[in-house]
Amino acid sequence: MPYAMPDPDMSTHRSGEPRLAGQPQVPLINDPHAPEVFTTGCCGLSIGPGTVTVTFESARCDHSDPTCPIQRVVVNRMVMPIQAAQALVLQLNDALQRSGLSPSRAVTAGMAQQ
């Protein structure tokens, strides 16, 4: 099902994903075995024809080396349709706002962007 950008006529279902008013709700199957990836940051974004690719990194040590250097290692790439990426940004911004972690306040306070 294609993602739709929020507009004043839209509602939000339980997961917070915007959907058009009157659009049928597709059931969510929560797979407890779905892979989970921990990341310490986003190291890159690219926009292609109809998709957004977000590349995530994690800081890791090479314990085979006595100096144990820390390296940034790509751990995951997420590719999604542009509309889904736009919906994700809106959902994430809303969740952070509701948690008192306003992205715009963080930028105003001088938080460095990665």
One Martini backbone bead per residue (centre of mass of N, CA, C, O) as a GRO file, in nm:
protein
  114
    1MET     BB    1   0.096   0.035   0.024
    2PRO     BB    2   0.084   0.355  -0.006
    3TYR     BB    3   0.207   0.643   0.097
    4ALA     BB    4   0.091   0.932   0.278
    5MET     BB    5   0.064   1.255   0.312
    6PRO     BB    6  -0.010   1.476   0.527
    7ASP     BB    7  -0.326   1.626   0.607
    8PRO     BB    8  -0.606   1.769   0.740
    9ASP     BB    9  -0.771   1.483   0.649
   10MET     BB   10  -0.605   1.321   0.850
   11SER     BB   11  -0.521   1.032   1.019
   12THR     BB   12  -0.427   0.822   1.303
   13HIS     BB   13  -0.300   0.537   1.387
   14ARG     BB   14  -0.161   0.356   1.637
   15SER     BB   15   0.143   0.376   1.504
   16GLY     BB   16   0.135   0.683   1.357
   17GLU     BB   17   0.057   0.638   1.073
   18PRO     BB   18  -0.030   0.793   0.810
   19ARG     BB   19  -0.371   0.833   0.682
   20LEU     BB   20  -0.633   0.829   0.503
   21ALA     BB   21  -0.938   0.904   0.516
   22GLY     BB   22  -1.093   0.585   0.473
   23GLN     BB   23  -0.860   0.411   0.483
   24PRO     BB   24  -0.764   0.108   0.503
   25GLN     BB   25  -0.659  -0.109   0.747
   26VAL     BB   26  -0.365  -0.268   0.785
   27PRO     BB   27  -0.245  -0.522   0.932
   28LEU     BB   28  -0.026  -0.583   1.203
   29ILE     BB   29   0.266  -0.784   1.223
   30ASN     BB   30   0.434  -0.887   1.512
   31ASP     BB   31   0.769  -0.975   1.489
   32PRO     BB   32   0.986  -1.098   1.736
   33HIS     BB   33   1.218  -1.183   1.497
   34ALA     BB   34   1.297  -0.924   1.409
   35PRO     BB   35   1.537  -0.735   1.322
   36GLU     BB   36   1.790  -0.557   1.512
   37VAL     BB   37   1.945  -0.228   1.505
   38PHE     BB   38   2.235  -0.077   1.612
   39THR     BB   39   2.310   0.279   1.631
   40THR     BB   40   2.529   0.580   1.640
   41GLY     BB   41   2.451   0.665   1.332
   42CYS     BB   42   2.439   0.882   1.053
   43CYS     BB   43   2.645   0.878   0.745
   44GLY     BB   44   2.401   0.882   0.521
   45LEU     BB   45   2.243   1.026   0.222
   46SER     BB   46   2.009   0.935  -0.046
   47ILE     BB   47   1.861   1.040  -0.361
   48GLY     BB   48   1.653   0.886  -0.575
   49PRO     BB   49   1.435   0.734  -0.779
   50GLY     BB   50   1.189   0.734  -0.531
   51THR     BB   51   1.429   0.728  -0.309
   52VAL     BB   52   1.564   0.663   0.022
   53THR     BB   53   1.894   0.652   0.166
   54VAL     BB   54   2.002   0.516   0.480
   55THR     BB   55   2.311   0.531   0.658
   56PHE     BB   56   2.450   0.327   0.911
   57GLU     BB   57   2.640   0.345   1.219
   58SER     BB   58   2.915   0.198   1.420
   59ALA     BB   59   3.108   0.176   1.693
   60ARG     BB   60   3.425  -0.006   1.671
   61CYS     BB   61   3.643  -0.257   1.785
   62ASP     BB   62   3.977  -0.389   1.745
   63HIS     BB   63   4.079  -0.664   1.941
   64SER     BB   64   4.336  -0.764   1.765
   65ASP     BB   65   4.441  -0.489   1.850
   66PRO     BB   66   4.625  -0.344   2.103
   67THR     BB   67   4.496  -0.042   2.046
   68CYS     BB   68   4.195  -0.048   1.981
   69PRO     BB   69   4.051   0.073   1.739
   70ILE     BB   70   3.818   0.299   1.633
   71GLN     BB   71   3.538   0.234   1.418
   72ARG     BB   72   3.340   0.303   1.140
   73VAL     BB   73   3.047   0.103   1.079
   74VAL     BB   74   2.849  -0.034   0.859
   75VAL     BB   75   2.510  -0.176   0.952
   76ASN     BB   76   2.295  -0.009   0.763
   77ARG     BB   77   2.027   0.003   0.515
   78MET     BB   78   1.766   0.232   0.425
   79VAL     BB   79   1.498   0.179   0.195
   80MET     BB   80   1.263   0.427   0.070
   81PRO     BB   81   1.010   0.584  -0.009
   82ILE     BB   82   0.962   0.912  -0.009
   83GLN     BB   83   0.688   0.914   0.143
   84ALA     BB   84   0.792   0.742   0.382
   85ALA     BB   85   1.016   0.938   0.470
   86GLN     BB   86   0.830   1.175   0.529
   87ALA     BB   87   0.660   1.027   0.742
   88LEU     BB   88   0.896   0.964   0.933
   89VAL     BB   89   0.975   1.253   1.000
   90LEU     BB   90   0.702   1.331   1.123
   91GLN     BB   91   0.691   1.111   1.342
   92LEU     BB   92   0.960   1.175   1.483
   93ASN     BB   93   0.903   1.468   1.550
   94ASP     BB   94   0.649   1.414   1.719
   95ALA     BB   95   0.778   1.225   1.930
   96LEU     BB   96   0.992   1.427   2.029
   97GLN     BB   97   0.804   1.653   2.113
   98ARG     BB   98   0.636   1.477   2.322
   99SER     BB   99   0.929   1.419   2.483
  100GLY     BB  100   1.098   1.702   2.488
  101LEU     BB  101   1.282   1.666   2.193
  102SER     BB  102   1.327   1.914   2.014
  103PRO     BB  103   1.477   1.968   1.718
  104SER     BB  104   1.459   2.282   1.696
  105ARG     BB  105   1.581   2.337   1.977
  106ALA     BB  106   1.853   2.195   1.926
  107VAL     BB  107   1.943   2.380   1.696
  108THR     BB  108   1.922   2.650   1.853
  109ALA     BB  109   2.135   2.534   2.080
  110GLY     BB  110   2.376   2.401   1.883
  111MET     BB  111   2.344   2.138   1.761
  112ALA     BB  112   2.516   1.913   1.597
  113GLN     BB  113   2.539   1.794   1.286
  114GLN     BB  114   2.604   1.483   1.112
   0.00000   0.00000   0.00000
